[in-house]
Amino acid sequence: MCLFPEAPPSPAPFSLSASTAGSARPIPPKGPADLRRRIARTARHRVCRLAAALIAGLAAPLHAGSLDRFLNNVEFCEESAGLRALRADLNTAFPIHPDDPIINYRVTPKVLARVARRLPVPIENARIREDEGRMLFHFEISGSYRGLPVRSLDIYNGRPGSRFYGFGVEFAAPQATVEAMFGDSIAWTRQNRPGFAMLSSTTPVIVCDPLDD
């Protein structure tokens, strides 16, 4: 049985007794059975260490904070199923008022927990603002997309039937690196799909408004 929290003893073909430690004379195995037990114990320790290493290696991707599925094809201004589900949940939680107020909502732990259930990465902070018929959601997150670290996610939309709708992703990476990774995809999207797609020239942000004409 492998008990990973405990450090396995160093395997050795022999050990030292208290009485002979000073002379460092090896104590031979008592017989073939004892030798077999020692060999088996050494083998178990090696297997346990190997299993622990494999488990650690398998566990690493689970904590890597990948947004590859959640933001899949965001550079082509496509809204993934996960992103769409988050938007729908936010629309339910924060319906737009008919009298066009300006409200900065207090982001409570309950709100953060609701958003966190939809996100595959930790959420560190949030801002939610209603501004004359438009909802603006800003989430500071810790994750990566296509290998680049992501700093924040923005979702915005208007009333049902309005054409104010979109999302943005800000990267915590150099501008040149983001342009090299996504520049061609954004350029293709601008030429071949309706709406609005932009990679800012001053900030590493992809902005998409699929309904913009």
N, C-alpha and C positions, 0 to 999 in steps of 0.2 A: 504493500500500500504506500503511495507517495504522499508525504506530508510536506507540501511545498514551502510553508512558512519556516520550517526548520532547516538549517544548513546541514546537508548530509556530511557525515564524517569522511575524511580523506581516505580513499581506498588504499590499502597497503597489503602486501603479501604476508607481513608479520607485524607484531606489536612488541612493545617493551613492557616488562613487568616493573613494579616499584623496586624490587630487590635488585634487579639487574640493570636499571636505567643508567647507573653511573658507568658501567662497563659497556653499555649499548650493545649487549649481545642479543641477537634475535631469538625469539622463542618459536621453535618450529611448530607446525600444526600437529595436533595430537594424533591425527590419522587421516586417511582419505576422506572420511565423512566430514571431519572438521574443515579440511581444505575445500571440499565442495561447498560447504555452507559459506565460507568466506568469499569464494568466487561468486556464488549466487548473490550474496549481499552487495558485493562490489558492482555486479551487473545491474542490480535493482537501483542502486544509487545513480548509475550512469543513465539508466532509462528515465528515472525521475527528473534528473537535470535536463535531459533532452526534452521530455514532455513539458517541463516548465518553460523552456525556451520557446517551444512551439506555441504554447498557449499565449505567451507574451507577444510573439510575433503575430498571431491571429487576432489578438485583442487590439493591437495598435490601430488598424484602420477604423475600428468602431469609434475611436475617440479622436480621429483625425479631423472631424468637423467638415466633411465633404458636403458641398452644396451642388454637386454635379447633377444629381437627379432633380433636386428641387428647382434649380435654375436652368434646367436643360434647354439649350438653344436660345437663351435669353439674348445672345448676340444677333439672332435672327428675329428678334422681337416676338418670340413665341412664348405664350404663357403656359407653363407646365400645369399638370393636374394639381400638384401640391400648392403651387402659387395661386391657382384659381380657387382652391378650397380655402386658403387663408383669406383671400379677398372676400369671398362669400361670407365667411364667419365674421369678418370685421364689419361688413355691411349690416349684418344682423345685430351686432353688438352696438353699432354706432349709426343709427339711421339718420339721414339728413333732414334737418328741420325745414318746414315750408316757408318760414319767414326770413330766411337768409341771414342767420346770426353769424357772428364771429366768436368761436368758442375754442379755448385751449383746454382740452380735457386733462383732468388729473389722471395720471397713469398709476393705478393702484397695483398692488401685488396680484390681485385677482385678474386684472387685465393682462399683466405680464404672463401669468400662468396660462391664460387662455391662448395667448399668442404662442407661447412656448410649446404647447401641445401640437401646433401645426408646423413648427420649425424643426429641422433636423440638427440644428446647432444651437448653442447657448445664446440667449438674448441678454444684452448687457444694459440697455437703456432704450427708451422709446419716447416719441413725441407724437401727439395726435391733435390735429387742428381741423376745425370746421370753419370754412371761410366762404361765406355767401354762396351756399349751395354746392360746395366742393369739400371733399374729405381728403386730408393729407396725412398719411401714416409714415412715420420715419422710425426705423428700427436699427439700432446699433447692435451688430452681431459679431460673432467670432467664428469664422469658417473659411473655406476656400472653394474657388470655382476654377476648374481646369488648371489646378495647381497654383493659382494666384490667390493671395489672402484677400478676403472680402471685409470691408469696414462697415458697410451699412446697406440696408434695403429700403427703398421707398415705394409705396403704393398710393395711387391717387385715383379718385373717381368722383363723378358727379351723380346727380339724380338719375334714376332709370330713364333711359331714352336720351340722355345728354351725351355729348361727344367728348366729354372730359374724362379721360380714362388712360391709365398707363402705369408704368413702373420704371424704377431706376436701380442700378447697382453701382455702388462706389467701392473701388478696390484700394487696399492698403499696399500698393505697389507703385513703382515709378511709372510716370506717364508713358515713357517710351516703351516700357515692357508691356503695358496694357495695349498700346497702339499696335505693337508688333503681333500680339496674340489675337486681337479682335478687329483690327482696322479693316482688313479685307472683307470680313463677314459683315460688318456694319455697312461698308460701301456697297456690297452686293444687295443687302436688304433695302437700302435706300433706292436702289435702281429697280428692284424686281418685286417689291411688295408695297401695298398701300400703307398709308400711315406715315409715321415719322420715326426715324431712328437716328441717333446721334451718339458719337463718342466725343466727349468734350475735348477741346484742344488745350485746356488749362488745368483740368481736374480729371483724374482717372475714373470717369463715370460713364456708364452706358445708360442712355435714356431712351425709352420706347413709348410711343403713343400710337398704338395700332389703329385707332379710329381717326387720327388726324388726316385731313385732306390737304 
